[in-house]
Amino acid sequence: MEFQYKTLLSLDSITKFLNQAERSTAIKLMLNQEAEPTEKMNEALVIIDHFKWEPPEFKIGQDRITRFYNETTEKWQMIEHYKHPIINEIQKLK
């Protein structure tokens, strides 16, 4: 279960589809603390499972810009350039 919510938070880092309360809930669930996931969180987990999505390697630089490692180009790119079919589905949950 912990891995599910870590993946959910990774996806949120890219798409910013969760609100602050949902992020806090995901963290509590990761830590096995008592919390109830929202319907949006559950829907997102279904989408993640459907796509068998795993987060790309990413980092936040000293300039506070999030970048992901693009395995195709073998370069770090700004997260705004990350493309995957899951992004469109998750955007519908906003």
C-alpha positions in Angstrom: 0.0 0.0 0.0 2.9 2.4 0.8 4.2 2.0 -2.7 0.8 2.9 -4.2 0.7 6.2 -2.3 4.3 7.0 -3.1 3.5 6.5 -6.8 0.4 8.7 -6.4 2.5 11.5 -4.9 5.1 11.1 -7.6 2.3 11.6 -10.2 1.0 14.6 -8.3 4.5 16.1 -8.4 4.2 16.0 -12.2 0.5 17.0 -12.7 -0.4 18.8 -9.5 -3.9 17.2 -9.4 -4.2 16.7 -5.7 -5.1 19.4 -3.2 -3.0 19.9 0.0 -5.5 17.9 2.1 -5.2 15.0 -0.3 -1.4 15.2 -0.3 -1.5 15.0 3.5 -3.9 12.1 3.4 -1.6 10.2 1.0 1.4 10.8 3.3 -0.6 9.6 6.3 -1.6 6.4 4.4 2.0 5.9 3.4 3.0 6.0 7.0 0.2 3.6 7.9 -1.6 6.3 9.9 -5.4 6.4 10.0 -6.8 8.3 7.0 -9.5 7.9 4.4 -8.5 8.3 0.7 -10.8 10.5 -1.4 -12.7 9.3 -4.4 -10.3 11.2 -6.6 -7.3 9.5 -5.0 -8.9 6.1 -5.6 -9.7 6.9 -9.2 -6.1 8.0 -9.7 -4.8 4.7 -8.3 -7.1 2.8 -10.7 -5.6 4.8 -13.6 -2.1 4.2 -12.4 -2.8 0.5 -12.2 -4.4 0.5 -15.7 -1.4 2.1 -17.3 1.1 0.1 -15.1 2.7 3.5 -14.6 5.9 3.9 -12.8 7.4 7.4 -12.1 10.3 8.5 -14.2 13.5 9.3 -12.3 13.3 13.0 -11.4 15.1 15.6 -9.3 14.6 19.1 -8.1 17.6 21.3 -8.8 19.1 24.1 -6.8 17.1 26.4 -9.1 13.9 24.6 -7.6 13.0 23.4 -11.1 11.8 19.8 -11.3 13.4 17.7 -14.1 13.0 14.1 -15.2 15.5 11.9 -16.9 14.3 11.2 -20.4 15.6 7.7 -21.3 15.1 8.3 -25.0 17.3 11.4 -25.2 19.4 10.4 -22.2 19.1 13.9 -20.8 17.4 15.7 -17.9 14.4 17.7 -19.1 12.0 20.1 -17.4 9.0 18.1 -16.0 6.6 20.1 -18.2 8.0 18.2 -21.2 7.1 14.8 -19.6 4.7 12.9 -22.0 2.7 9.8 -21.1 -0.9 8.8 -21.8 -1.6 8.8 -18.1 -1.2 12.6 -17.9 -4.3 13.2 -20.0 -6.4 10.8 -17.9 -5.2 12.4 -14.6 -5.9 15.9 -15.9 -9.6 14.9 -16.2 -9.7 14.4 -12.4 -8.8 18.0 -11.6 
